[in-house]
Each structure stands twice: as C-alpha cells, then as structure tokens.
C-alpha cells in the first residue's frame, strides 16, 4: 500500500521520459516561424510572460517539455508546443535563428542551465532573459552571460516583507525605503558570493558580515536622522 | 540501476517522515517568547523576510519543519527552530499567543492551508501574511481570511515580462505601464476565478475572455492615443 503513490511518481518522473520517448507523443512541429520571442518553459512564470506578450500582440512561440502542462494550457486557449528546449533541433524548429529574445522560464535548474549553454553557443544573437530558482542557479546563469535574470521568489518575498513591516506599524514610506535598501544590499551580496562560491567557510563569514552591515546601515541612518533632528531643533 | 535514485527519493520523501518520527530529532524547545513575529517556513521566502526583520531589529521566531534546512540556515548564523507550524503545541511554544504577525511562508500547499486554519481558529488576533504557490492556493487562503497574500513567483514574473518588453524595444515607461495594467487586470481576474472555481468550463471561458479584454485594453488605448495625436495635430 505504501508503494502505490510512489509507483505513480516513478511513472511520471522517471519511466515516462526514459522509456516512452519512442512510443510516446513526439515533439510537436512548430508552425509559426515569425515569432520575435521564444518562451521556454510554460509554467507559472512563462505563462505570465506569455499573457503580457499576447496583450501587447507580440508574436511568441512557447515550448513546454511536460505533456500534461501543455494539455492543461491548451485547454485554456493558449498555443504552446510540446518540446524540450534543451535540444538543438527543437530550438531550430521553434525559429531561434530568427527570434530576438529568449525567455528562459524553465523550472528545473539543470535543464535551465543546459538550455542557456545551448542558446549561447548556437544562437549568440538571442537576448536571454532568465528565471532563476535561487542564488546558486542565478550565479550559474550569470557565468553563462545571460542578459537579465531574476530569482523566481525574490520580488514576492520583498513584497511580503514590506507588508509585514507595515502590519507591525511602520509607515508605508519607511517600509518601502527599508526594502529598497535591503534590495540594493542583497544584489551586491549576490556578486560577492559569486566570487567566493566554492569556499563554504568564506560564504558563511560573508553572509554573517552582510547581516551585520545591514543592521549597521539602519543604525547609522537612525543616528544621522536623530542628529539632523537635533540640529533642526537647535537651529 | 534505474531503481536507485527512486529509492533515495522514497527514503527522503516517504519513509523518513513516517517511520523516523519517534527516533528522529525531537522538535526544538523555543526559548524566545518575546517575538513580535512568527515566521513559519524558513526556505527561500521566509529567509528574506527574516533578514529584513533582523535588519530592522524586530524580534521574530522562525520555525522550519525540515531538519536539513534548519541545519543549513543555522550554519550561516541564523536562529531557527525545528518544528512543524501546523501543530498547535509548536505554535504555543513559539509564543503565538503574544505575537502580532504570523508570516506563513511554508512551501507545501497542504501544510500551508492546515497551518492557516489552525492559526485562524486558535490565535485569531494574529495578522496572517501568506506566501501562495499559485492561483488555486491563493484562493484557498483568501477563503480562510488571511490578511495579505502574494503568489510566490508572481512579482518576479512581472519583472521578467517588463524587461522582456524593454529588450524588444519598448520604452521603459511603456513597459512599466503595460505591466501595471496587466497587474490590475490579473488581480481582478483572481477574484472572478474565486467565484467560479469549481466549474472548469466557466474557468476556461473566463480565462479566454480575460485574454481578449487585455488585448482590447491596449487596442482602445492605442486608438485613443492616436485620436489624441490627430486632434493635437489638427489643432
């Protein structure tokens, strides 16, 4: 009994891609060759990008490597092709040679990195705009020279933090300014971590130091604000 | 050979929580009872919130139900307790009765909903600020009356879409305005979908209609801008 949910997951995650490639659905033939954008990965992130592009009537080709996901999205009226964007022939069929922008919205980290490598090697003219799972993934994509990347839960986390500060009684402006400073500091920190990524001891030191810096940022700010207030009161 | 990665995943996802509960590490005793905030779930999202709170020197208690995650985060110097926030005794020990804000940053959808229910029932004074995985999860949390929620990949997706528009040649202001309108429309759509969630046919119709509305939003805008320009040129 304990085995059955497991077998299901074995079926969908391991057997299907390995054993059924020959008899399963073949990759779709892509018929639109005039797309300015290729959206690779049509999950939560890719779908938002696709809807924005459709809103602005910008032609795009969406590729998704999960059959189930393709079928769901199609049921809701969006054109998306079943295909693995980390395979050269799929990219060629999707019109990568003529597109301008490549939106890398693949959820799986290894597939994302493989795809970025392939695009950089064979279609260096494409501007890669990438979704990253976390800091480590972001650093690997930076190394591959993607044009833009965003950590997938980063901005929602900042929004959640900002609203938490407001729920605790901070003014809206104070909360927004706190998040702005945190953001600047965090993005810098990502570049620092990129340099020392292979040295865990240094990473730990750097993280602890960054936390202290963040605290000091606000302490010195509070002090200088108070000093300004004192000066204003004294004058 | 094909079985071995599977057995590993069986071990970590099924056997471990079921069989080792008795002999595994017991939940930590929480010693800080003066926290204004409880952060439940200390993964990618919870950690950002925790770092922002620490930056502003606001005391919080972080709970995480994965031992491995707790150990990693502690190695980097953050205080986080091993405990399952969907259990009443853990919430009591974490000082839920005296806290003000409950940040629900648990990644697993079912654990998140269970925790929200528990907090609403036993600690109705707590302001719940929640991370949602997707639209369906967001709707379930709305039904439970959480104070604030954000879909975890939503804002990064909007940022990715905005930068994609700019990479295609739209001006920064035009791209930002496109995203602003999309956002307003999408949040409205979420409330519409909440009303008809159990009727797939209606959901499909509503989604297709929403896509048409979005396109028309920009068409009529372009027309009215052109009309204004014509009037300006004629005058």
Interface residues (C-beta under 8 A of the other chain):
Chain A: X2 X5 X6 X9 X10 X14 X18 X36 X37 X44 X45 X48 X49 X51 X52 X53 X54 X55 X56 X57 X58 X75 X76 X77 X78 X100 X101 X103 X105 X127 X129 X131 X134 X147 X148 X150 X151 X152 X153 X154 X155 X156 X157 X158 X159 X160 X161 X163 X164 X165 X167 X168 X170 X178 X179 X182 X186 X203 X204 X207 X208 X211 X214 X215 X217 X218
Chain B: X2 X5 X6 X9 X10 X14 X18 X36 X37 X44 X45 X48 X49 X51 X52 X53 X54 X55 X56 X57 X58 X75 X76 X77 X100 X101 X103 X105 X127 X129 X131 X134 X147 X148 X150 X151 X152 X153 X154 X155 X156 X157 X158 X159 X160 X161 X163 X164 X165 X167 X168 X170 X178 X179 X182 X186 X203 X204 X207 X208 X211 X214 X215 X217 X218
